[in-house]
Amino acid sequence: MKNLSGALLILLVTLLAACNGNTGEHPYRNISYKSLKQWHDDGYVVSNTRIRHFIDSLRTTVSTLCDADRLTDDYYAQRQPYLWIDRSGTDLRCDTMMKWVDDVVRTGLPEKKFYLPQIRENLRRLRALDFDDKHTASRTFAILEYYLTRGYLRYVSGQRFGFVSPRQFLNHLSPTEGDTTGKRFDTLFDMPAEYCNADYFHRAARSIRHGLTPFIANTQPDNPLYARYSEALAQQPSAEHRKTLEANLERARWHTPLPPERGRRVVVNLPSQELAAYDDSGHVTVMKICCGSTSHKTPLLSGRLSHIELNPYWNIPQSIIKKEVANHAGNADYFYRHRYEIVDRKSGSVVYPGSLTSDALSSGNYSVRQQRGEGNALGRMIFRFPNSHAIYLHDTNNRGAFDRNWRCVSHGCIRVERPMELATLLLPGKDSIYLDRLRYTVGRQPLSHQGKTLLAEERLATLNSCKLSPHVPVNIIYHTCYPTPGGTALTYYPDIYGYDQPLVEQLHKF
């Protein structure tokens, strides 16, 4: 586009032709050259050079919130073609875009986030030809082109991937314990997730010219919870519940792995402090959990349970050794009482606990583990799945914690209220003898007649571990509003880690 002033010239010719070609009463019958003298004003000149200049000014001064913003600015910095304006000005695609955005604004997002006030005002000026020295035609065209692209890309990328990046948000929320630099944070989100990238931007940009509505329709969140939360928000909930719904609507936008709709699966919702395990028929078993404390938050993870480890050692994390164990170095009674063993990392040999100082124990040259069996902090079972945080589901020797309402008490792992019931659900098809061997291995009595007979004859063999085939999907999620497992009602839960308020604050930034 070399010069957009042709659009105004065409309009002028049309108006004059209409006056000359109609001898009857006409709305433009009194129009004269004097009436149109303002069209010679500099404010009415549409110049490509000026439009580019105004866009450059905007992209270097308007705040950047997300990847879509950066990609938009890169697009215009490279002098790429305009997406919304042409020789005829602009068209009803602007109205289509604003209608869709109005729908998401009703979920609590501020309309300024999508530049709707600027777009409306400059559309009005363009359609009314209301230009002057301050609000020139070129400036109006530039504002529309830039803000329509910015708003549209924010909208489609936000609906597709989330308006707040879960990785950026959660992994910069909680400073690592002991860090005073403000640069190290706990990893609270470690799921696969999709984000707006250059390829998505270019597809979205092409859709503006070719298929705006179908592209927008395809960006809508596919998480079934999104529709549930939208419906609940439309019921005019209390201010507190509205904030909760806004936060959970955003979580439903995040493009992260969803629990399968069928088959065996385990879903742990941290705010409800519950685990829901589904068998192959769809039957759900719900049990309490204990999760990480507020200083040792359980991260959001997804994976596949691979096996059940029986009678495990508890290999105490180095952070706990330094904080809770090392100051007892030299006190053999403490280590015997807790059934702790000190192991030389290099040789693998067990070291007498009375022979080490606290500095030596904190050096990293030694590991500390709790012996297997009764009294072990991990209980008698661990449900393992690969992740980089050494997080797993496990039994516990502290059964009293399940009687509390507030069960955020662990160092990050998830304690399971009824581990034997969970193990049985995850091992379909195993015969009664196999399950009796499992019970016997973890210190329980067999249930079948044959199992009891074999135990009496001292012929009931133990197991080392139980492989899960196929592996079972597990999702550790964080929803402060969530459907009752196996039911339809939405239930509100305490925001145990305090994520909702900062998330809503991020959503309201513009």
Secondary structure, DSSP 8 states (H G I E B T S, - for coil): --BTHHHHHHHHHHHHHHHHT--S--TTTT--TGGGGGGGSGGG--BHHHHHHHHHHHHTTS---SHHHHHHHHHHHTT---SS-BTTB--THHHHHHHHHHHHHTTT--GGGGTHHHHHHHHHHHHHT---SSS-HHHHHHHHHHHHHHHHHHHHHHHHH-SS-HHHHHTTTSB-TT--SS--B---B-S------HHHHHHHHHHHHS-HHHHHHHHS---HHHHHHHHHHHT---HHHHHHHHHHHHHHHS------SSSSEEEEETTTTEEEEE-TTS-EEEEEEEEE-TTS---BEEEEEEEEEES--EE--HHHIIIIIGGGTT-HHHHHHTTEEEEETTT--EE-GGG--HHHHHTSSEEEEE-SSTT-TTTTEEEE---TT---EE--S-GGGGGSS--EEESSSEEES-HHHHHHHHSTT--HHHHHHHHHHTT----SHHHHHHHHTT-----SEEEEEEEEEEEEE--SEEE-TTS--EEE---TT--HHHHHHHHT--
